Amino acid sequence: MTPVAFTLAPAAMALIGAGVTAWRRPGPLAVSGIQHFAAGVVFAAAAGEILPDLKHAGAALPVLIGGAVGVLAMMGIEYLETRAKGSVGLMVAVGVDLFIDGLVLGLAFVAGQTQGLLLTIALTLEVLFLGLTVSLAIGGGWRRAVGTTALLTLLLPAGALAAAPLGQLPAPMLTAFLAFGLVALLYLVTEELLVEAHEVPDRPWTAALFFAGFLLLLLLADLMEPAGRLAPA
């Protein structure tokens, strides 16, 4: 299967999140719990699957350049989100976020099959939250929520397609793109999922879900490791 095919899982989860939220609006604590859990899973994918590849690459300058471009891109998204007005502005911000998610997923498969599979799991949970966000923002029943979310999720495979040619790049350039992907994932955890999750008072169980998600992905990575990690392209 190609990385584009793997974007179907997070896309489907986004539709489920949008449909369920339109049918029955979840409470603030339930949303916070989902966000904490997704943040833990995404953080484990970033720290356990992408960061080691960058450390072993031994190319400080490409990491610095790719990371710096990633920071600038994430600051641009944050500016876009702060300037967004109404549901249309939010949809634009979510669309950009989904495209970058697809790009990062494609980059993970370029780095290796195991990395790609684990990041698919992580982004599936994260995109569930995005579907929930879209549904809460636009209202108008489940057909409108699911239809709008379906259009936005087309940007996931578009991002994965954009990453496909990167496997043919020289190793230093690929390292720079992986550094960009790492920054994007860390931004997602620290500036989106956890910030949103802390808008309601924490409960011990919601905070614990972050570590539950983190440990779950580490366990999955350990179970998948004997199957053989593919060498970076």
KAVEN-V310104 format. One record per run of one state. SS is the DSSP state (alpha for helix, beta for strand, coil for the rest). FROM is the first residue (numbers start at 0). LEN is the number of residues. Records with the same first field share a line. If there is no record, write none. Layout:
# KAVEN-V310104
SS->FROM-LEN, FROM-LEN
This chain:
# KAVEN-V310104
coil->0-2, 23-4, 57-2, 83-2, 111-1, 138-3, 168-2, 197-6, 225-8
alpha->2-21, 27-30, 59-24, 85-26, 112-26, 141-27, 170-27, 203-22
